[in-house]
Amino acid sequence: MNDKELLDYLKSTFEESKTLTEGSRKEGRDAYEYMRGNQLPADVIEALEDRGQPLMDGFGLIAFASVFPMITVMGYSILLDKK
């Protein structure tokens, strides 16, 4: 590999790394904003507010509905074990 080929290779590798780093940083910022509660785009928020609907997605209710049967079965088995 001559000097020009090496330089071209290094430039392309640098540009690729720069692009990937920028993408990772944007993804990190988006994840941070999502965790802070900024999960919906502005136009969706505006539409929900116009309709008088809450901005919550109901995930807590879904999580509770998923966990409740397991807790019930485990509680029942504990009660049976104590008898």
Secondary structure, 3 states (H helix, E strand, C coil): CCHHHHHHHHHHHHHHHHHHHHHHHHHHHHHHHHHCCCCCCHHHHHHHHHHCCCCCCCHHHHHHHHHHHHHHHHHHHHHHHHC
